[in-house]
C-alpha cells in the first residue's frame, strides 16, 4: 500500500466524518420556514455561509470548522489513521478474530444495557463490533513477535475456563404485589393493553425496582440475585412477553422477559490465540501504541509529528 493511497483514504474518511457530524447536528431541529431566517442546512454550506446568528452578529461556516479543527481535528484524524493502519495491516497479515469470541464480547456488552429498542441495539452492536475488532487486532499486531509456550497457554485456560463460556441470560423486569387478588388485577390490566413499566411503578412493592418500572437487568441461571423460579418461568416465555402471576417468598410476581441471550460455549481452540495475546501483553506493558505501526505503511499526515 503506497503512502499516496493511504493519505487519500484518510482524507476521504475525514471528509465523511465531518459530513456525518454536520448532518447529525442538523437533525435535532428542522430549519425554520421563516423566509427571513439566514440559517440553511450546513451540509451544503460554503465558507461564507452563516451557521448561527446572534442579533446582528453572524458565525460563518468557515469559522465554525476552524474551531472544530483546532479543538478536535488532530484527535479525530489520528483515530481515523489508526483504524485504517490496523485494519490494513491485519488484512495483509491474515489476522482474524474468532467469531465466537467476538459474539461473547458483544453479549457481555449487551448485558450492560437497559431496555433498548431493536434499532438502537443494532446500531450499538455495530459500533461495539468495530471497536472490539480494532482492539483485538491492534493487540495481535503488537504482540505477534512475542512467543508464549503452549503449556503456559493451556495452564491459563484450565485455571480460568469457566469464565470464557457465556451463560444463557435473560433480561428481566417484574411486578411484585402482596396478594393473589392484586396480581390478578395487574394481569387483567396488562391484558387490556396497559404498560408493564407503568403498572410496575403504580403497584409493585419492590422499592428497589419500582422507580425504574420494575427493571431488574440481565441474569443467568447461576445468579443468586433472583429466585430460581424466575428462570423456570422464563424458559417458557418468548422475548417481549410476561408470565401469569406466581407466588414467591417476596409475594406474587408477574415476570417480563425483554430479551434472551443464548449460551456461547468457548473451547480451548476458540480462545487459544486470545489467551496467548493476553499473556504476551504482560511483556509489552503500557507501551501498546498503534503509532509504532505507522512506519509499516508509511503514514504521512497533516500535523507532521
Secondary structure as the mmCIF struct_conf table of DSSP 4:
data_model
#
loop_
_struct_conf.conf_type_id
_struct_conf.id
_struct_conf.beg_label_comp_id
_struct_conf.beg_label_asym_id
_struct_conf.beg_label_seq_id
_struct_conf.end_label_comp_id
_struct_conf.end_label_asym_id
_struct_conf.end_label_seq_id
HELX_RH_AL_P HELX_RH_AL_P1 UNK A 3 UNK A 27
BEND BEND1 UNK A 28 UNK A 29
HELX_LH_PP_P HELX_LH_PP_P1 UNK A 30 UNK A 32
TURN_TY1_P TURN_TY1_P1 UNK A 35 UNK A 36
HELX_RH_3T_P HELX_RH_3T_P1 UNK A 42 UNK A 44
TURN_TY1_P TURN_TY1_P2 UNK A 47 UNK A 48
STRN STRN1 UNK A 50 UNK A 54
TURN_TY1_P TURN_TY1_P3 UNK A 55 UNK A 56
STRN STRN2 UNK A 57 UNK A 60
HELX_RH_AL_P HELX_RH_AL_P2 UNK A 61 UNK A 68
HELX_RH_PI_P HELX_RH_PI_P1 UNK A 69 UNK A 73
HELX_RH_AL_P HELX_RH_AL_P3 UNK A 74 UNK A 93
TURN_TY1_P TURN_TY1_P4 UNK A 94 UNK A 94
HELX_RH_AL_P HELX_RH_AL_P4 UNK A 99 UNK A 110
TURN_TY1_P TURN_TY1_P5 UNK A 111 UNK A 112
BEND BEND2 UNK A 115 UNK A 115
HELX_RH_AL_P HELX_RH_AL_P5 UNK A 118 UNK A 143
TURN_TY1_P TURN_TY1_P6 UNK A 144 UNK A 145
HELX_RH_AL_P HELX_RH_AL_P6 UNK A 150 UNK A 160
HELX_RH_3T_P HELX_RH_3T_P2 UNK A 161 UNK A 163
TURN_TY1_P TURN_TY1_P7 UNK A 164 UNK A 164
BEND BEND3 UNK A 165 UNK A 165
STRN STRN3 UNK A 166 UNK A 166
HELX_LH_PP_P HELX_LH_PP_P2 UNK A 167 UNK A 168
STRN STRN4 UNK A 169 UNK A 177
BEND BEND4 UNK A 178 UNK A 179
HELX_RH_AL_P HELX_RH_AL_P7 UNK A 180 UNK A 191
TURN_TY1_P TURN_TY1_P8 UNK A 192 UNK A 193
HELX_RH_AL_P HELX_RH_AL_P8 UNK A 196 UNK A 203
HELX_RH_AL_P HELX_RH_AL_P9 UNK A 207 UNK A 210
TURN_TY1_P TURN_TY1_P9 UNK A 211 UNK A 214
STRN STRN5 UNK A 215 UNK A 220
TURN_TY1_P TURN_TY1_P10 UNK A 221 UNK A 222
BEND BEND5 UNK A 224 UNK A 226
HELX_RH_AL_P HELX_RH_AL_P10 UNK A 228 UNK A 234
TURN_TY1_P TURN_TY1_P11 UNK A 235 UNK A 236
TURN_TY1_P TURN_TY1_P12 UNK A 239 UNK A 240
STRN STRN6 UNK A 241 UNK A 242
HELX_LH_PP_P HELX_LH_PP_P3 UNK A 243 UNK A 245
STRN STRN7 UNK A 246 UNK A 247
BEND BEND6 UNK A 249 UNK A 251
STRN STRN8 UNK A 252 UNK A 261
STRN STRN9 UNK A 264 UNK A 264
HELX_RH_AL_P HELX_RH_AL_P11 UNK A 268 UNK A 284
HELX_RH_3T_P HELX_RH_3T_P3 UNK A 285 UNK A 287
HELX_RH_3T_P HELX_RH_3T_P4 UNK A 290 UNK A 293
HELX_RH_AL_P HELX_RH_AL_P12 UNK A 294 UNK A 297
TURN_TY1_P TURN_TY1_P13 UNK A 298 UNK A 298
TURN_TY1_P TURN_TY1_P14 UNK A 302 UNK A 303
#
